[in-house]
Amino acid sequence: MKRIVSALLFIGVFFSTIGLVAAEDIGTEVGQKAPDFKLITSDGETVQLSDFKGKRVLLNFWASWCPPCREEMPDLERFYQDKDAVVLAVNLTNMEMNKKTVNEFIKTYGLTFPVLMDEEGQVSRLYRISPIPTTYMIDTKGIIGQRVYGPLNYEQMITEYEKMN
């Protein structure tokens, strides 16, 4: 009976350890698997990061009141158009005056890529966003290849995107 209990205990500890190792692979650091999330776009569609597995993703966190974010948006739109890339722009909606402000910003800048509304700040907390803008380049396997703080210009977006598998 002791052997059975010991074997069961060993098996339990073994599988618990495997779970911990797998959980450590998920995070916001370069080389880790990007945490999955689900948000609603400004158009009312549901988008989940894992829906894009097998594709390279540029994940950008921004707010309409942020001067560097405003500086970056025309280049981000140009990149989206030119590269036919997956761009997910997460707006820190919980830090905006209201959704109307965000929608006016989208219209003013002519943004056509998906703008995800982080209304409660869950995703920005998950990714520990500070400062903004912050951009993640996620490869086809869902692994973070690059994290950039501050605005990127068009050439930098292309360079970083092309580095990914």
C-alpha positions as CSV (number, residue, x, y, z in Angstrom):
1,M,0.0,0.0,0.0
2,K,2.9,2.3,0.8
3,R,4.3,1.8,-2.6
4,I,1.0,2.7,-4.3
5,V,0.7,5.9,-2.3
6,S,4.3,6.8,-3.0
7,A,3.9,6.1,-6.7
8,L,0.7,8.2,-6.9
9,L,2.4,11.0,-5.0
10,F,5.4,10.9,-7.3
11,I,3.1,10.9,-10.4
12,G,1.2,13.9,-9.0
13,V,4.4,15.8,-8.3
14,F,5.8,15.0,-11.7
15,F,2.7,16.2,-13.6
16,S,2.5,19.3,-11.4
17,T,6.1,20.2,-12.2
18,I,5.4,19.7,-16.0
19,G,2.5,22.2,-15.6
20,L,4.7,24.7,-13.9
21,V,7.4,24.5,-16.5
22,A,4.8,25.0,-19.3
23,A,3.2,27.9,-17.4
24,E,6.6,29.6,-17.2
25,D,6.9,29.6,-21.0
26,I,4.0,32.1,-21.2
27,G,4.8,35.7,-20.5
28,T,5.7,39.1,-21.9
29,E,9.4,38.7,-22.3
30,V,11.2,38.1,-25.7
31,G,11.3,34.3,-26.3
32,Q,8.2,33.6,-24.3
33,K,4.8,32.6,-25.7
34,A,2.5,35.7,-25.8
35,P,-0.4,35.5,-23.4
36,D,-3.7,34.9,-25.2
37,F,-6.5,37.4,-24.8
38,K,-9.9,38.2,-26.3
39,L,-11.2,41.8,-26.9
40,I,-13.9,43.5,-28.9
41,T,-12.9,45.8,-31.7
42,S,-14.2,49.3,-32.3
43,D,-16.5,47.7,-34.9
44,G,-17.9,45.3,-32.4
45,E,-16.1,42.1,-33.6
46,T,-14.5,39.7,-31.2
47,V,-10.8,39.1,-31.7
48,Q,-8.6,36.6,-30.0
49,L,-4.8,36.6,-30.3
50,S,-4.7,32.8,-30.7
51,D,-6.9,33.2,-33.8
52,F,-3.8,34.4,-35.6
53,K,-1.5,31.4,-34.8
54,G,0.5,30.6,-37.9
55,K,0.7,34.3,-38.8
56,R,3.1,37.0,-37.7
57,V,1.4,39.7,-35.6
58,L,2.4,43.2,-34.7
59,L,0.6,43.9,-31.4
60,N,0.6,47.6,-30.5
61,F,-0.7,49.2,-27.3
62,W,-1.7,52.9,-27.5
63,A,-4.0,55.7,-26.4
64,S,-5.4,58.7,-28.4
65,W,-4.0,61.3,-25.9
66,C,-0.5,60.0,-26.2
67,P,1.7,62.2,-28.5
68,P,4.2,59.4,-29.5
69,C,1.2,57.2,-30.3
70,R,-0.2,59.9,-32.5
71,E,3.2,60.2,-34.2
72,E,3.3,56.4,-34.9
73,M,-0.2,55.9,-36.2
74,P,0.3,57.1,-39.9
75,D,3.3,54.7,-40.2
76,L,1.4,51.9,-38.6
77,E,-1.5,52.3,-41.1
78,R,1.0,52.5,-44.0
79,F,2.7,49.3,-42.7
80,Y,-0.6,47.6,-42.5
81,Q,-1.6,48.5,-46.0
82,D,1.8,47.8,-47.6
83,K,2.7,44.6,-45.9
84,D,-0.9,43.1,-45.6
85,A,0.3,42.3,-42.1
86,V,-1.7,41.3,-39.1
87,V,-1.8,44.4,-36.9
88,L,-3.7,44.4,-33.6
89,A,-3.8,47.8,-32.0
90,V,-5.0,47.6,-28.4
91,N,-6.4,50.9,-27.3
92,L,-6.1,51.5,-23.5
93,T,-9.8,52.5,-23.5
94,N,-9.9,52.5,-19.7
95,M,-7.6,55.5,-19.8
96,E,-9.5,57.4,-22.5
97,M,-12.2,60.0,-21.8
98,N,-14.7,57.8,-23.6
99,K,-15.2,55.5,-26.6
100,K,-16.3,58.4,-28.8
101,T,-12.9,60.0,-28.5
102,V,-11.3,56.7,-29.7
103,N,-13.7,56.4,-32.6
104,E,-13.0,60.0,-33.6
105,F,-9.3,59.3,-33.5
106,I,-9.7,56.2,-35.7
107,K,-11.7,58.3,-38.2
108,T,-9.3,61.3,-38.2
109,Y,-6.3,59.1,-38.8
110,G,-8.1,56.8,-41.3
111,L,-7.1,53.7,-39.5
112,T,-8.3,50.5,-41.2
113,F,-6.5,47.9,-39.0
114,P,-8.4,46.3,-36.1
115,V,-8.5,48.6,-33.0
116,L,-9.2,46.5,-29.9
117,M,-10.9,48.2,-27.0
118,D,-9.3,47.3,-23.7
119,E,-12.1,48.8,-21.7
120,E,-11.2,47.4,-18.3
121,G,-7.4,47.4,-18.8
122,Q,-7.2,43.6,-18.4
123,V,-4.9,43.1,-21.4
124,S,-2.7,46.1,-20.7
125,R,-2.2,44.7,-17.2
126,L,-1.6,41.2,-18.5
127,Y,1.2,42.6,-20.8
128,R,2.4,45.0,-18.0
129,I,2.2,48.0,-20.4
130,S,4.2,51.0,-19.5
131,P,5.1,53.3,-21.3
132,I,3.0,53.7,-24.4
133,P,3.2,53.0,-27.1
134,T,4.6,49.5,-26.6
135,T,4.8,47.1,-29.5
136,Y,5.2,43.3,-29.5
137,M,6.3,41.4,-32.6
138,I,4.8,37.9,-32.3
139,D,6.0,35.1,-34.6
140,T,4.0,32.3,-36.3
141,K,4.3,30.1,-33.3
142,G,3.0,32.8,-30.9
143,I,6.4,33.5,-29.5
144,I,7.4,37.1,-28.7
145,G,10.3,38.0,-31.0
146,Q,10.6,41.7,-30.1
147,R,9.2,44.2,-27.6
148,V,9.7,47.9,-28.4
149,Y,9.0,50.8,-26.0
150,G,8.1,54.0,-27.7
151,P,7.0,54.8,-31.3
152,L,8.3,52.9,-34.3
153,N,8.6,54.4,-37.7
154,Y,7.7,52.6,-40.9
155,E,11.2,51.4,-41.6
156,Q,11.6,50.0,-38.1
157,M,8.3,48.2,-38.4
158,I,9.4,46.5,-41.6
159,T,12.8,45.6,-40.2
160,E,11.4,44.0,-37.0
161,Y,8.6,42.3,-38.8
162,E,10.9,40.8,-41.4
163,K,13.1,39.3,-38.7
164,M,10.3,37.0,-37.6
165,N,9.4,33.6,-38.9
